[in-house]
Amino acid sequence: MSTPIALTIAGSDSSGGAGVEADLKTFSALGVYGAAAITALTAQNTKGVLAIHIIPADFIAAQIDAVLGDLDVAAVKIGMLANAATIEAVAGSLARHPPRNVVLDPVMVASSGERLLREDALDRLRGVICGMRVVTPNLPEAAALIDAPLACDESEMRIQAETLLARLHPDAVLIKGGHGGGAESVDLLVDAAGCVRLAAPRLATRNTHGSGCTFASAVAAGLAKGLPLAAAAREAKAYVSAAIAAADRLAVGTGRGPLHHFHAWW
């Protein structure tokens, strides 16, 4: 019996709510063995990011090469890439060890407002999206990737997802509507076959730190288990929604707290 394995390539959140820490918790909660390659160290808590240390590009590549050269990784989730050198290192490693499924979460700005991707690296990020299994931008990230205004409704979200497909050529785009308004939080999975609408009630809580990381890593976990992309996205939406609904059961920090990744077990 094979063990489903997923690799996260992302930054570390010292408070444990987002980044690599959130990804590994998500993999574990969804029955997937998690490995990690760390691109940056952040000194942060629930109130914000205090400092960032970017890992040297050659060491990032060494981490990825070590994992992909040994473990049978079924899915890769990519999060914080920080700068162009990091993007080049990650792209080089993935070219040497082509994985079966890559989920790219194009992290640009922390939920507390700090920039996590240098502005001069945006073009390089656009250049590596081609061929990704799925890209998972939130509304501001989708707008930045295609240099457009923020989508204001589902129709505009779909247009932006289709524009991302046409311009940057991933296999699919999962555009996340958590930054929008309304009674529902709606995400759209768009590919050549059409559009799948993923909706859940919008919950009144400030404890949503790491929700984007968690969603992308939950999709990767589903793909690692062999689910089709649409089924992986539905499972991820249900998991993230439940983790947000249970977030207020945790008492972590004095700012925006984390999701409850292990809500079904604690």
C-alpha positions, 0 to 999 in steps of 0.5 A, a space after each residue: 500500500 502506497 503512502 500519499 506524500 505531498 511536499 510544501 515549498 513555502 515560507 515558515 510562520 513562527 506563530 504556526 498559523 500560515 505557511 509551511 506550518 499550516 500546510 503540514 497541519 493540513 496534510 496531516 489532517 487530511 491523511 497525507 504525509 507532509 514534507 517541506 522545503 522552506 523558502 523563507 523564515 518569518 518572525 511573525 505573530 497574530 498581529 503581523 510580520 516583524 522580520 523576514 529572512 530569505 533562505 539562499 537559493 542554492 539551499 532552497 534547491 538542495 532541500 527540494 532536490 533531496 525530497 524529490 530525489 527520494 520520496 515518491 511525492 504525488 503533489 507539490 504545493 508552492 507558497 511564498 517565493 519571496 524573490 526572483 532568485 527563489 523562483 528560479 531555484 524552485 523552477 530549476 528543481 522542479 524541472 530536474 524532478 518533474 512532479 505529478 501535480 503542482 498547486 501554486 498559491 501565488 502569495 504576494 502580501 501577508 494578511 496583515 499587509 506586509 509584502 511577501 513577494 518583491 514587486 520586481 519578481 512578479 514577471 518571473 512568477 508569471 513565467 513559471 505558471 505555465 503547466 501548473 496543475 492549478 493556480 489558487 490566487 485570491 482576488 488581489 493576487 488574480 488582479 495583480 497577475 493580469 494587471 486588472 482591477 479587483 473583481 467585484 462579483 462572480 462574473 468578473 472573477 470568472 473572466 479573470 480566471 479565464 484571462 489567467 488561463 489564456 495568458 499564463 497557461 496553467 491547467 486550471 485556476 481556482 480563484 478564491 473569493 474570501 476577500 469579497 462580500 456577501 452572505 456566501 464565500 464563493 470560489 471558482 475552479 475554472 479550466 478548459 472544461 468549464 467552471 465549478 462553483 464552490 460556495 460556503 456561508 461567509 463566517 463572522 470571525 477575525 480568526 482566518 490567518 492562514 486560510 489561503 495557505 490551508 486551502 491550497 495545501 488541502 487541494 494538494 492533499 486531495 491530488 496526492 490521494 488521487 482525487 480528480 481536481 474538482 473533487 480535491 477542490 470540493 474537499 478542500 473547500 469543506 475542510 477550510 470552511 469547517 476549520 474557519 468555523 471552529 477557529 474561535 474554539 482556539 485562543 491563540 494570540 491577541 490579533 488575527 488567530 489561526 484556523 483550527 486545522 484539527 477541529 475534527 480530532 480535538 
